Amino acid sequence: MLIEIHGAGFQNKGAELMLRTTVHELESRLANFRPAIDPTYGDYEARCELKLQQIFPARYHVSGHGFSKRLKTQKLLASKWLSKVFTRFAGVPLSRYGCCTLTSIEGFIDISGFAYTDQWGTQPTVNFSELTAFYKAKNKPVILLPQAFGPFHNRTTQKAFNKVINHSTLIFARDEKSYEYATGVADRPDKILKAPDITLFYSGISCNDQRIYSIQENYVCIIPNIRMLDQGKNRWGDKYELYLIKAIQEILSQNIKVYLVVHDSSGKDLEIACRLYDKFSERNVALMQESNPISLKEFIANSLFVLGSRYHSLVAAFSKQVPAMALGWSHKYEMLFDDFGCGKFLVSPDTSLETFLNRLRVLTEPEENRLYREKIDEKLREMRLRNQEMWELVVATLDSN
């Protein structure tokens, strides 16, 4: 069964973890499962490792410029006639080159994470409604795996996401607020269910070249996010980096090492990390860059706690029973921390610097840290069952096609 996985990526380590999780779970549950992906996601070697077929011709993500034109080209060329012509001239079918067309795809799964909302403008949701309309017209299952949705205050975005829901077979919101936003614009709210983030229970056993880090000392991971300086700028202003600097000073004062961890390979997060690093000459502050998302997750797992703004770095921490603090810019952070009973560690722009540092000090205390680890573990046990139920429903939906 050939399934398109949309919204994946390799640049953002959280997006890569979602892709690896989806491929791993469906490989283990579906006979003859074959994943397909737009070839603009990641480089050739990365796609080959996961045995991802490449959709021909390329389309790009729904937020990309010229999406509608490229989708029309895909639909025009997605014909048995084209395949016959290609085979005649090349001597072999497209599949021998690891390629496929839209007509050979039997189902569609979206793992965009957080793409359909007013916060990114109307275009991604409008484009996505066009894409899901194609699969709906071909009577192929359309599934949106757990992700954040909304808000949908803009009328254009509301209409577009309403179409997405009508085109979809099954939709999962990963938090209560996203569920409310999605059902609020739905004609068929029964299609929308709730399930936790899929990466919480991914072991990463299928990932090649995994490095194991063994650091025999206490350390805290501080993980910046460039989105705090654009999407979050209106609320945070110039406070974001100031709060991170004060946090580093406080952690160092307790003889705990700080790692400035880069969780996105675009280079923008690295710029923030380097600015922070340059302010400290102490050997107890270090930069940490890791391209392998599984190794990165294990590095986070061995930390005392995480102070981060990359959503999936926080998910990675909770998945390993590691306490976390967040400086965030959307409702997805609030919902995640509420789910794990750690709402007091979500820092808003209105949180005073003194209150922020007092909460940080709580997680440096061994007994308090241990108690939060136990609380997180209890929440994970509750979520695991819902995660399994979600995958069973996804597989049943794909199998019924």
C-alpha positions in Angstrom: 0.0 0.0 0.0 1.6 3.3 -1.2 0.8 6.2 1.2 1.8 9.8 0.8 3.2 11.3 4.0 2.7 15.1 3.8 4.2 17.8 6.0 7.3 15.8 6.9 10.8 17.2 6.9 14.4 16.6 7.9 15.5 20.2 8.8 13.4 20.5 11.9 14.3 17.6 14.2 10.8 17.4 15.5 9.4 17.0 12.0 11.9 14.3 11.3 10.9 12.4 14.4 7.2 12.6 13.3 8.2 11.2 9.9 10.3 8.4 11.4 7.5 7.6 13.9 4.9 7.4 11.1 7.0 5.2 8.9 8.0 2.9 11.7 4.5 2.4 13.1 2.9 1.8 9.7 5.6 -0.6 8.6 5.0 -2.7 11.6 1.2 -2.7 11.2 0.4 -2.6 7.5 1.3 -5.4 5.0 3.2 -4.1 1.9 3.3 -0.5 3.3 5.3 1.9 1.1 5.7 5.6 2.0 5.9 8.3 -0.6 7.0 11.9 0.0 7.6 15.1 -2.0 11.3 15.0 -3.0 11.8 18.6 -1.8 11.8 17.3 1.8 15.4 16.5 2.8 18.2 15.2 0.7 18.4 12.0 -1.3 20.3 10.0 1.3 17.9 10.9 4.1 14.9 9.8 2.0 16.6 6.6 0.9 17.3 5.5 4.5 13.5 5.5 5.2 12.8 3.9 1.7 10.7 6.9 0.8 9.4 6.9 -2.8 9.6 10.3 -4.5 6.4 11.8 -5.9 7.0 13.0 -9.5 7.0 15.8 -10.3 7.8 17.8 -7.2 5.1 19.9 -5.5 6.6 21.4 -2.3 4.8 22.1 1.0 1.4 23.9 1.1 3.1 27.0 2.4 5.4 27.2 -0.7 5.0 29.7 -3.5 3.3 28.4 -6.6 1.7 25.4 -4.9 -1.5 25.4 -6.9 0.3 25.5 -10.2 2.6 22.6 -9.2 -0.4 20.6 -8.0 -2.1 21.1 -11.3 1.0 19.9 -13.1 1.1 16.8 -10.8 -2.5 16.0 -11.6 -2.0 16.5 -15.3 1.1 14.2 -15.4 -0.4 11.6 -13.0 -1.8 9.4 -15.7 -1.2 5.9 -16.9 -0.4 7.4 -20.3 2.5 9.3 -18.9 3.8 6.1 -17.1 3.6 4.2 -20.4 5.5 7.0 -22.3 8.2 7.2 -19.6 8.6 3.4 -19.5 8.9 3.3 -23.3 11.7 5.9 -23.4 13.5 4.9 -20.2 13.1 1.2 -20.7 12.0 0.8 -17.0 8.9 2.0 -15.0 9.0 5.0 -12.8 9.1 2.8 -9.7 12.6 1.5 -10.7 13.8 5.0 -10.1 12.1 5.2 -6.7 9.4 7.5 -8.1 5.7 7.5 -8.2 2.8 9.6 -9.5 -0.3 10.7 -7.7 -2.5 8.1 -9.4 -0.5 5.2 -7.8 -0.9 6.6 -4.2 -3.6 4.7 -2.2 -3.9 7.0 0.8 -2.8 10.3 2.3 -1.4 11.1 5.8 -0.6 14.6 7.0 1.9 15.2 9.8 2.4 18.9 9.5 2.6 19.5 13.2 1.3 23.1 13.2 0.4 24.5 9.8 -3.3 25.2 9.6 -4.0 28.4 11.6 -4.4 32.1 11.1 -0.9 32.5 12.5 0.7 31.5 9.2 -1.7 33.4 7.1 -4.5 31.9 4.9 -2.4 30.3 2.1 -1.2 27.0 3.8 -4.8 26.1 4.7 -6.3 27.1 1.4 -3.6 25.1 -0.5 -4.1 22.2 1.8 -7.8 22.2 1.0 -7.0 21.9 -2.7 -4.7 18.9 -2.0 -7.2 17.0 0.2 -9.9 17.7 -2.4 -7.9 15.7 -5.0 -7.6 12.7 -2.8 -11.3 12.9 -1.7 -12.3 13.0 -5.4 -10.2 9.8 -6.0 -12.0 8.2 -3.0 -8.6 7.8 -1.1 -8.5 8.0 2.7 -7.2 11.3 4.0 -5.9 11.2 7.6 -4.5 14.1 9.7 -2.3 12.6 12.5 -2.2 14.5 15.9 -1.2 18.1 15.4 -2.1 21.6 16.6 -4.9 23.5 14.8 -6.1 27.1 14.8 -7.1 29.6 15.8 -9.4 30.2 12.8 -10.7 33.7 13.2 -10.1 34.7 9.6 -13.1 33.9 7.4 -10.9 32.6 4.6 -9.0 30.2 6.9 -12.3 29.0 8.4 -13.8 28.1 5.1 -10.6 26.4 3.9 -10.3 24.3 7.0 -14.0 23.4 6.9 -13.3 22.0 3.4 -10.3 20.1 4.7 -12.5 18.5 7.3 -15.1 17.6 4.7 -12.4 16.0 2.5 -10.9 14.1 5.3 -11.7 10.6 6.6 -10.1 11.0 10.1 -8.5 13.9 11.9 -6.7 13.9 15.2 -6.1 17.0 17.3 -3.3 16.6 19.8 -4.7 19.0 22.5 -8.0 20.3 23.8 -7.7 23.8 22.4 -6.8 22.5 18.9 -9.8 20.2 19.2 -12.1 23.1 20.0 -10.7 25.2 17.2 -11.2 22.4 14.7 -14.7 21.3 15.7 -15.7 24.9 15.9 -15.5 25.2 12.0 -16.7 21.6 11.3 -19.8 20.4 9.6 -18.9 16.9 10.8 -17.1 17.2 14.2 -17.4 13.4 14.6 -14.5 13.0 12.3 -12.2 14.8 14.7 -10.7 12.9 17.7 -8.0 13.6 20.2 -4.7 11.8 20.6 -1.3 12.7 22.0 1.8 13.6 20.0 2.9 10.5 18.0 6.6 10.9 18.9 6.1 10.4 22.6 6.4 6.6 22.3 8.8 6.3 19.5 11.9 4.3 20.5 14.0 5.1 17.4 15.2 1.5 17.0 15.1 1.8 13.2 17.4 4.9 13.0 20.9 4.3 11.6 24.0 5.9 12.8 22.7 6.6 16.3 25.3 8.1 18.6 25.1 7.4 22.3 26.1 10.2 24.7 27.4 9.3 28.1 28.1 12.4 30.2 28.8 11.8 33.8 27.6 15.1 35.2 24.4 17.1 35.7 23.5 19.3 32.8 20.6 21.4 31.6 19.5 21.7 27.9 18.6 25.1 26.8 16.9 25.0 23.4 16.1 28.2 21.5 13.6 28.8 18.7 13.8 31.5 16.1 10.0 31.6 16.0 10.2 33.4 19.3 11.7 36.4 17.5 9.2 36.5 14.7 5.9 34.8 15.6 6.4 35.6 19.3 7.9 39.0 18.9 4.7 41.0 19.5 4.3 39.4 22.9 7.9 38.8 24.0 9.6 41.8 22.4 13.3 41.9 23.6 12.7 39.8 26.7 13.3 36.4 25.2 17.1 36.3 25.1 17.3 38.2 28.3 15.4 35.5 30.1 17.6 32.8 28.6 20.7 34.7 29.7 19.4 35.0 33.3 18.5 31.3 33.3 22.0 30.4 32.2 23.5 32.5 35.0 21.3 30.9 37.6 22.1 27.4 36.5 25.8 28.1 36.4 25.6 29.5 39.9 24.6 26.1 41.1 27.6 24.4 39.4 25.4 22.7 36.8 26.6 22.6 33.2 24.5 24.2 30.4 24.3 22.9 26.8 22.8 25.2 24.2 21.1 22.6 22.0 20.2 23.3 18.4 17.0 21.5 17.5 16.6 22.8 13.9 19.2 22.7 11.2 18.1 25.9 9.3 20.8 27.9 11.0 18.5 30.4 12.6 18.3 28.6 16.0 22.1 28.3 15.8 22.4 32.1 15.5 20.6 32.5 18.8 22.6 29.8 20.5 25.9 31.4 19.3 24.8 34.8 20.7 24.1 33.2 24.0 27.3 31.2 24.0 29.4 34.3 23.2 28.2 35.9 26.4 29.8 33.2 28.6 33.5 32.3 28.6 33.0 29.5 31.2 33.8 25.9 30.2 30.4 25.0 31.8 28.5 26.4 28.8 28.7 24.4 25.5 27.1 24.3 22.1 25.5 21.0 21.1 24.5 20.3 17.5 23.3 16.8 16.5 21.8 15.9 13.1 20.5 12.5 14.2 17.1 13.1 16.0 17.2 9.9 17.9 20.7 10.7 19.4 19.4 14.2 20.1 16.4 12.8 22.0 18.7 10.6 24.1 20.9 13.5 24.9 17.9 15.4 26.2 16.8 12.2 28.1 20.0 12.4 30.2 19.6 16.0 31.2 18.5 17.3 34.6 15.8 19.3 32.9 15.1 21.2 29.7 14.4 24.9 29.2 13.2 25.2 25.6 11.1 26.8 23.0 11.2 24.1 20.3 7.9 22.2 20.8 9.3 18.7 20.0 12.3 19.2 22.2 9.8 19.6 25.1 7.9 16.5 23.9 11.2 14.6 23.8 11.9 15.6 27.4 8.5 14.5 28.6 8.7 11.3 26.7 11.8 10.4 28.8 10.3 11.6 32.1 12.5 14.7 32.1 11.0 17.9 33.6 10.8 20.9 31.3 10.2 24.6 31.3 9.0 26.4 28.2 9.0 29.9 26.7 6.4 29.5 24.0 4.5 31.5 21.4 1.3 29.5 20.7 -1.4 27.5 22.5 0.4 24.2 21.7 2.8 24.9 24.5 0.1 25.6 27.0 -1.8 22.5 26.2 1.3 20.2 26.3 2.3 21.4 29.8 -1.3 21.1 31.0 -1.4 17.5 29.7 1.7 16.7 31.9 0.6 18.5 35.0 3.4 21.0 34.6 1.5 24.2 33.8 3.5 26.2 36.3 6.6 25.8 34.2 5.1 27.4 31.1 6.6 30.9 31.1 4.6 33.7 29.5 5.8 37.2 28.6 3.8 38.4 31.6 5.8 36.2 34.0 8.2 38.4 36.0 11.9 37.6 35.8 11.9 36.8 39.6 9.0 34.4 39.3 10.7 32.7 36.3 14.0 32.2 38.1 12.2 30.9 41.2 10.4 28.3 39.2 13.6 27.3 37.5 15.2 26.8 40.9 12.5 24.3 41.8 13.8 21.9 39.0 17.4 22.1 40.3 16.3 20.7 43.6 16.8 16.9 43.6 13.6 16.0 45.5 11.4 18.3 43.5 12.9 17.1 40.3 12.2 13.5 41.2 8.6 14.2 42.1 8.0 15.8 38.7 9.6 12.9 36.9 7.1 10.6 38.7 4.2 12.8 37.7 5.3 12.8 34.1 5.7 9.1 34.1 2.1 8.7 35.4 0.8 10.9 32.6 2.7 8.9 30.0 1.1 5.7 31.1 -2.3 7.2 30.6 -1.4 8.5 27.1 0.1 5.3 25.9 -3.2 3.5 25.6 -4.7 6.5 23.6 -1.7 6.4 21.3 -2.2 2.6 20.6 -5.9 3.1 20.0 -5.1 5.9 17.5 -2.8 3.7 15.4 -5.3 0.9 15.4 -7.9 3.2 14.0 -5.5 4.7 11.4 -4.6 1.2 10.2 -8.3 0.1 10.1 -9.2 3.2 8.1 -6.4 2.6 5.6 -7.2 -1.2 5.3 -10.9 -0.5 4.7 -10.1 1.5 1.5 
